[in-house]
Amino acid sequence: MKMAKLFLSALALLLAVSLMAQQPKIGNLRPYDQEGLNGFEYLKQNDPVFEGIKVRVGGAFAQQFQALDHSNTLVDLDGDGELDNPLYALKPGFNLATANLNLDVQLADGVRLNLITYLSSRHHPEAWVKGGYIQFDKLPFLNSELFDALMEKVTIRVGHMEVNYGDAHFRRTDNGNAMYNPFVGNYIVDAFNTEIGGEVYYTNNGVIGMVGLTGGEINGNIGEAASSEVDDKAKRSPSVIGKLGYDSQIADNVRLRLTGSAYYTASSATNHLFDGDRGGSRYYLVMSSPGAKTGDDFRTGRYNPGFSDKVTAFQGAAFLKAGGLEFFGFYENASGRSRTEADTRNMSHIAADLLYRIGKEENFYLGGRYNTVKADDASGEEVTINRYQLGGGWFVTDNVLFKLEYVNQQYKDFPVGSNFQDGEFNGFMIEAVVGF
């Protein structure tokens, strides 16, 4: 099964490579190669002349070598002679490759379609659609001068798509697409989800505003939400998303971006804002139990606060690039609960990336990331997770990236007897990435 999946992934990517020389221009599309770094929303960036429907086939591929070790405080609480929290026996080795297939279609003047399929992922053994959307930068079919003028500053996006909460998701690894992430692993709390809905953007002289409305869950569902003991009036409510920011080239070689973003849902059966990535994390089976499977225990190395209902989240982010020096950081605060809890809990999340990109074309970089989470855990404990990552990368070409990373992550104040009691993992990761 794995060999067949890899063969199909390779075949699809080879087909896409054969088409690269004749790739059409798609309006306001964030490039999948080095050019797409620090692209964020990528609004009103380019507007090619429409000469009929154009289809762009692209792809992304990533492969890692992992040399990680982990440890915790082992306990035998019931005194039966067997440890309650042993860990998986990790050894250095290669992780299964991940791959994406990207389809982008210029449907009309100022109207484009995006569709991304995960060909190979840690979690799913079969190819499956991540999501897609239609973006309107123009509304030519209305034949209205009023709307033509309005759409010079407005963009509309509708679909089953990655929601635009915060800025951290623009720098994350998305299954096979690891080109935008300067490190191997994503942030400890990975705020990412695909939901059905729409977003309306306004841009003017560096000012960015966005309002979005979604169904609040990964899957569409027409059934009644099941009630629980603590919520006998459970229902599915829309999620409201907002973003306001400023992004401008304030000097010849200085770019500044500041944004604030909020996400709110009054009620949900299964909201997945903080555990919506179904592709899987990069740190395979760290802190897992013996016998764990990479496809089932696919979020290792991350922390999910367990907010599936009554979610309120805010993320403030800053990006600064001055010559080769690059900083990105954010502060995130969120609250929520599971459907079986009566009260909401809180979480705070801080991250900071500092990089220096080297060379005229910035084909090399060195950098570090600090990441910390404090949360009221579902166990009743107030837990802390700290991580730092040190690494670098080399863009062999615009489409090929090689990364090396050292990572150290520590768990504090987790319950006695859990896998995370005084837990720690550390070691090296090597990753090769292709994107086009």
MOWOWO-V319866 format. One record per residue. RES is the residue in one letter. PSI is psi in whole degrees, -180 to 180 (999 if undefined). Layout:
BEGIN
RES|PSI  RES|PSI
END
This chain:
BEGIN
M|-46  K|-41  M|-41  A|-41  K|-44  L|-37  F|-46  L|-39  S|-46  A|-40  L|-44  A|-41  L|-38  L|-38  L|-43  A|-41  V|-39  S|-21  L|-6  M|-38  A|-20  Q|30  Q|130  P|162  K|127  I|131  G|133  N|43  L|127  R|121  P|149  Y|2  D|-159  Q|-31  E|-23  G|-1  L|139  N|35  G|-29  F|-134  E|-27  Y|56  L|141  K|43  Q|-37  N|156  D|81  P|152  V|130  F|122  E|34  G|169  I|130  K|138  V|125  R|125  V|121  G|179  G|172  A|145  F|138  A|141  Q|135  Q|150  F|127  Q|129  A|76  L|152  D|155  H|160  S|162  N|-178  T|114  L|137  V|155  D|86  L|-35  D|0  G|26  D|5  G|0  E|136  L|142  D|-21  N|52  P|158  L|157  Y|142  A|94  L|142  K|154  P|143  G|177  F|141  N|156  L|134  A|149  T|149  A|146  N|150  L|124  N|123  L|124  D|129  V|127  Q|105  L|-33  A|178  D|112  G|14  V|121  R|157  L|139  N|133  L|124  I|130  T|132  Y|111  L|-38  S|128  S|162  R|-35  H|-40  H|131  P|-9  E|161  A|141  W|154  V|125  K|-50  G|178  G|167  Y|162  I|132  Q|131  F|109  D|-15  K|162  L|66  P|-25  F|-11  L|-20  N|48  S|124  E|-34  L|-49  F|-31  D|-43  A|-41  L|-42  M|-4  E|-23  K|-2  V|142  T|138  I|133  R|127  V|144  G|-168  H|96  M|169  E|121  V|146  N|67  Y|124  G|178  D|-15  A|-30  H|-17  F|-17  R|7  R|158  T|129  D|85  N|-110  G|-18  N|95  A|18  M|-35  Y|-18  N|118  P|-14  F|179  V|-46  G|152  N|180  Y|158  I|-50  V|116  D|90  A|99  F|135  N|153  T|127  E|159  I|123  G|-156  G|157  E|140  V|127  Y|148  Y|129  T|138  N|112  N|44  G|-17  V|133  I|130  G|142  M|138  V|131  G|154  L|127  T|173  G|-11  G|-2  E|162  I|-48  N|145  G|146  N|128  I|0  G|160  E|137  A|135  A|139  S|165  S|175  E|-31  V|-6  D|86  D|1  K|38  A|139  K|166  R|122  S|153  P|155  S|136  V|130  I|138  G|150  K|139  L|134  G|180  Y|131  D|114  S|151  Q|94  I|-13  A|176  D|-41  N|25  V|123  R|135  L|134  R|129  L|130  T|152  G|138  S|145  A|150  Y|134  Y|134  T|128  A|-32  S|142  S|146  A|-45  T|78  N|141  H|33  L|-37  F|7  D|38  G|-10  D|112  R|4  G|-45  G|157  S|174  R|-26  Y|90  Y|122  L|22  V|136  M|17  S|162  S|158  P|140  G|-3  A|150  K|139  T|-34  G|-30  D|-48  D|69  F|1  R|22  T|142  G|-14  R|172  Y|127  N|115  P|-12  G|31  F|93  S|-1  D|149  K|54  V|128  T|125  A|145  F|139  Q|122  G|130  A|149  A|137  F|132  L|128  K|118  A|103  G|-127  G|-10  L|134  E|130  F|136  F|132  G|160  F|156  Y|131  E|136  N|134  A|155  S|157  G|-171  R|171  S|168  R|-13  T|3  E|145  A|-34  D|154  T|156  R|169  N|157  M|142  S|147  H|126  I|140  A|149  A|126  D|134  L|120  L|156  Y|119  R|132  I|141  G|162  K|-41  E|4  E|47  N|-10  F|151  Y|153  L|150  G|176  G|157  R|134  Y|137  N|130  T|145  V|135  K|131  A|148  D|100  D|156  A|-20  S|-13  G|-10  E|152  E|107  V|159  T|140  I|128  N|140  R|143  Y|146  Q|133  L|134  G|-168  G|174  G|161  W|117  F|98  V|-43  T|-179  D|-24  N|-5  V|126  L|137  F|129  K|148  L|134  E|142  Y|133  V|142  N|125  Q|133  Q|141  Y|131  K|140  D|25  F|158  P|146  V|132  G|-8  S|161  N|-24  F|4  Q|113  D|36  G|155  E|141  F|150  N|165  G|-164  F|148  M|139  I|134  E|136  A|134  V|139  V|135  G|136  F|999
END
